Amino acid sequence: MDHITSLPHQNEQNVIRHLTNFVKTPASGDADIKKKEESIMELGNMLAKNKQTEELRKMIEQTRPFLVSLGKAKAAKLVRNLVDMCLMIDDQDGDIKIELVRECIQWAMDQNRTFLRQTLEARLIRLFNDLHRYTQALPLAADLIRELKKLDDKDVLVEVELEESKAFYHLGNIGRARASLTGARTTANAIYVQPRMQAALDLQSGILHAADEKDFKTAFSYFYEAFEGYDSVDEKSLALLSLKYMLLCKVMLDVPDDVSTLLTGKLALKYSGSDLEAMRAIAAAAKKRSLADFNTAFGAYPQELQMDPVVRKHFNSLSERMLEKDLCRIIEPYSYVQIDHIASSIGIDREKVEKKLSQMILDKKFSGSLHQGDGMLIVYDVSSPDATYETALKTIHAMGEVVDALYQRASKIR
């Protein structure tokens, strides 16, 4: 078989044809079985690379008689790899992908291969999440988690609990998402977890900390761990996503200057792309305290910002924060300013500006008062606290203690 792939003059399609013919022939002996395993993987990679979906599906079916002769663990690994190759082909319909996995699950059930069925069901749950079919993922995840807990299969259990957490998060049930993630992390603590899976757990932890508690400091720490984990296993796209969320945390923590520092760091230097440019634009708008620049950035990067579910969930709070910053920037030079002028400067309705200013005054974001009759905002100078008062209070308190002590001594003398 080695001579087929080593001939330089043969094109890729010829190699695929030769590999296909070899895969169809029955194997005899251990050496032949090993060669056939390697050939199946090589053929699968080539078909996936050329996006020959139908041929890859046929090959999976044709290898099933050969899989029966393999050990259960080897067969499970081979099938899972082939299914993953097929699912990684982008331009195929989601229903076709689901049908393929379900066919393989049915074959595993017919062959009484429990481990293979469970791993394929776990892959189907992830596929449902990838296709945004979260309501289909949850019932399957719940059933599989119950089964895996009985069998004490922790490796697959971690994966399924993580996917369940993702499904709950996207459906807006943050409490259940956190409970599922806690279960996944507890299970992971009892076993050795691959760096890729550990990074996935850290990424989900960061997302939930940002969503549930608005704890962006802790979220940043998790995103950083995820970034380092994905970078160590050369998962470029997921490392880039983790880095993007790290930058989002810095903006939400009101330290946009740190974005440039992070992007020039040793690890981040090798990453680039529109996602990072989008976050750079958001950070620049935050630094300038410009709502207009913020909205321009969101309009310029719809795929990177509006279509990202995590960024989208924080859009409203980020937008409100930018509005407050812009209002503060506009009123800073004034002690007495027209509300109409503020509204025209920021480019939004007077009514919304008036409402926001009232809220900011109540929240003590600045000191001032609204005169609705003449449509004016009066801004008061905030005097810095006088340390003399605090010192005087401490002195009085100390003198009180001295007087009390003297009184007690005088009472004893009597």
Buried (B, 14 or more C-beta within 10 A) or exposed (E): BEEBEEEEEBEEEEBBBBBBEBBEEEBEEEEEBEBBBEBBBBBBBBBBEBEBBEBBBEBBEEBBEBBEEBEBEEBBBBBBBBBEBBBEBEEBEBEEBBEBBEBBBEBBEEBEBBBBBBBBBBBBBBBBBBBEBBEBBBEBBEEBBEBBBEEEBBBBBBBBBBBBBBBBBBBEBBEBBBBBBBBBBEBBEEEEBEBBBBBBBBBBBBBBBBBBEEBBEBBBBBBBBBBBBBBBBEBEEBBBBBBBBBBBBBBBEEBBEBBBEBBEEEBBEEBEEEBBBBBBBBBBBBBBBBBBBBBEBBEEBEEBBEEBEBBEBBEEEBBEBBBBBBBEBBBEEBEEBBBEBBBEBBEBEBEEBBEBBBEBBEEEBBEBEBEEEEBBBEBEEEEEEEEEEEEEEEEEEEEEEEEEEEEEEEEEEE
